Amino acid sequence: MKGFEGLAELAVPIFWLGLALVFRRLRRNTVGKAERDQFRSRLPPWVTGLELLNVVVILAGLSLAAFSVLFRLHATFHGSTPATGLTIMLIGVACAIGLMPPAMILANLLSWVIPPLRMANELANAGLPTTSFTGANKGLLVASAILAPLCILQAALGVVEPWAH
């Protein structure tokens, strides 16, 4: 089974990379692409940096919490048997990818409630009808709706770890 695990450990990130490339290609062909680019170019660097930091910190916190809960659940199924590398990969990647849209929504909310960030975003957004706080969050909710089932299945597979028996 070691050969299977090694191949599967490689297949998991390749699958998600492929999905990300497809999503990126689809996103480039949308109506608001030029306006999103213009919006990003109008944002001051300090806003971009602070918003990225917000996403990273929120994502790390959510992912660590979910990872911890899922490994406790894994322990209820498997007792003291240590998790395999494949299990760690499945659960870790599922947590990080599945929680990215919710982390971005929370970071957007944080940007909305902090007045200087909100003003900078509103100034950058002025005159761009296809970019908005609401539109961005709706897009992230759609991404969540697509990613959540895939990530839940992947995490469940890691928790159950059927190849370990």
N, C-alpha and C positions, 0 to 999 in steps of 0.2 A: 504494500500500500504506500510505501514511501515515494515511489515514482508518481503515483496518482496525486499525492499531496503536493509534490514539487510542481507538477504541471498545473494543478488547480491554483496554487499560490501565484503562479504567473498569469493564469487566465483571469483571475479576479480584477487586477488592475488594468489588464488589457481590455476587458469588457467595458469598464467604466471610462477608460480613456477613449475608446471608440464611441461610446454614447456621448461623451462630452464633445468630441469632434463633430458628430452629427448635429448636436444641438447648436454648436457654434455656427455651423454652416447654415442651418435653418434661420438662426437669429440674424445673420448677416443679410438675409434676403427679405427682411421685414420692412414695412413702410417707415417706421420710425428710426431706422438705423442711423441716418445722417443727423437727425436731431439728438439722439442719445450721444453720439460722438461730440456734437457741438456743446451739449450740456456738460459733458465731462471736461471739455477743454475750457469751459468758463469757470469751473470750480477752482477756487484757490487751492494751492498744494496742501496747505495746512488742513483744509476741510477733507480733502481726499485721504490724507494720511490718518487723520483722526477717525474717519469713518471706517477705513480699513482696519485700524487697530480695534475699534469697537466690534467689528465682525469677527476678527480673530479671537478676541477674548471671550465673546459670547459663545462662539462655536466651540472653543476649547472647553469651556465650562459645561455646556450641554453635552458634548461628546464624552467627556470624562464621567459625567453622571450616568449617562446611558450605558457606557461601557461597563461601569461598576455594577449597575443593576443587571445587565445581561450576563456578566460573569458570575454573579451570585446565583442567577437562574441556572447557568451552566453547572454550577457546583451542586445544585439540587438534583440534577439529572445524573451527574457523573461522580459525585462524592469527591474524594481526594485525588482522583485521577487528573493529572495536569492536562491543560488544553494543548492541542497541537498547534503548530505554526499556522496551519490552514484555518483553524478556528479563530485564532487571534486576528488573522487577516480578514476573515469574513465579518466578524463582529466589529472590528475597528474601522474598516472601510465603510461598512453600512452605517455606523454611527456618524462618521465624519461627513459622508455624502448626504445621507438622509436628513441630517440636521442643519445642513448649510442654508437652505431657503428659510427655515424658521429663524435661524441666527441673523440672516440678512434682514428679515422683517423686523426683528427686535432692534437691530442696529438702526434701521430706518425710523422706527418709533423713537429711539433715543435722539436721533438727529432732529426729529420733529419737535421734541419737547425742550431741547436746549436752544434758546433763542438765537445765539450767534450762528449755529449750524443751520437752523431753519432759515434764517435770513439769507445766508450764503447760497443755500439750495434754491430758495425762491428767486433770488437775483439771477442765478445761472439758468433757471427754468423759464424766465420771462420771455414771452414770444414764441415758445416752443409748444405747440398744442398737443403733440403726441407724447410728450414726456411730462409725467406728473407723479407726485407721491402716491396717489391712489393707483394709478396705472402700474407703477413699479411693483407695488405690493400685490396687485391682482396677478401680475405675471409671476411673482414668487409663489403665490398660492397655487397657480397652475403647475409650476415646477414641483411644488410639494406633492400635489395630487398625483403626479407622474412618478416621482422618485420614492415616495413613502411606501407603496406596495412592494416595489422591488427591494428596497432596503430592509423592510420588515421580513420579507421572505429570506433574504440573505442572512440577516441576523438570526432568524429562527433556525436556519440550517446550521449556523455556527453553534448555537446553543444546544441543539439536539445532537449534533456531531455523529450522524449515523455510521460513518466509516470507522469510528473508533472501536466498534465492538466486533 
